[in-house]
Amino acid sequence: MKKRKKCLVCRALKLIVKIFGLATGTLFVVYFLNLDQKLLAWAYARVNEIFDRKPVDIKF
């Protein structure tokens, strides 16, 4: 049997579906495990460490 080449539109559509599926799966995992808030909490702690060491100009 000969192998038929798939049409260009079919291959492009399959690629788009795979990309959207992968993006949806990744976003679901990030949402389900609350990874975005965990990353922001870590970054917020690092920024506070940096700015807490700086001298203060204005004293209230």
C-alpha positions as CSV (number, residue, x, y, z in Angstrom):
1,M,0.0,0.0,0.0
2,K,1.1,3.5,-0.7
3,K,1.3,6.0,2.0
4,R,-0.8,9.0,1.2
5,K,0.5,12.4,2.1
6,K,-1.9,14.3,4.3
7,C,-3.1,17.6,3.0
8,L,-1.5,20.8,4.2
9,V,-4.7,22.0,5.9
10,C,-5.1,18.8,7.8
11,R,-1.6,18.9,9.1
12,A,-1.9,22.5,10.1
13,L,-5.2,21.9,11.8
14,K,-3.7,18.9,13.7
15,L,-0.8,21.1,14.9
16,I,-3.1,23.8,16.0
17,V,-5.2,21.4,18.0
18,K,-2.1,19.9,19.6
19,I,-0.8,23.4,20.6
20,F,-4.2,24.4,22.1
21,G,-4.5,21.1,23.9
22,L,-1.0,21.5,25.4
23,A,-1.6,25.1,26.4
24,T,-5.0,24.2,28.0
25,G,-3.4,21.3,29.9
26,T,-0.6,23.5,31.2
27,L,-2.9,26.3,32.3
28,F,-5.1,23.8,34.1
29,V,-2.2,22.3,36.0
30,V,-1.0,25.9,37.0
31,Y,-4.6,26.8,38.1
32,F,-5.2,23.5,39.9
33,L,-2.0,23.6,41.9
34,N,-2.1,27.4,42.4
35,L,1.4,27.7,41.0
36,D,1.0,31.3,39.9
37,Q,0.2,32.5,43.5
38,K,3.1,30.4,44.9
39,L,5.5,32.1,42.4
40,L,4.2,35.5,43.2
41,A,4.6,34.9,47.0
42,W,8.2,33.8,46.5
43,A,9.0,36.8,44.3
44,Y,7.2,39.2,46.8
45,A,9.4,37.8,49.7
46,R,12.6,38.3,47.6
47,V,11.6,41.9,46.7
48,N,10.8,42.6,50.4
49,E,14.2,41.3,51.4
50,I,15.9,43.6,49.0
51,F,14.0,46.8,49.9
52,D,14.0,46.1,53.7
53,R,17.8,46.4,53.6
54,K,17.8,49.9,52.0
55,P,18.1,52.9,54.2
56,V,15.0,55.0,54.6
57,D,15.1,58.7,53.6
58,I,11.8,59.8,55.1
59,K,10.9,59.1,58.7
60,F,7.4,59.6,59.8
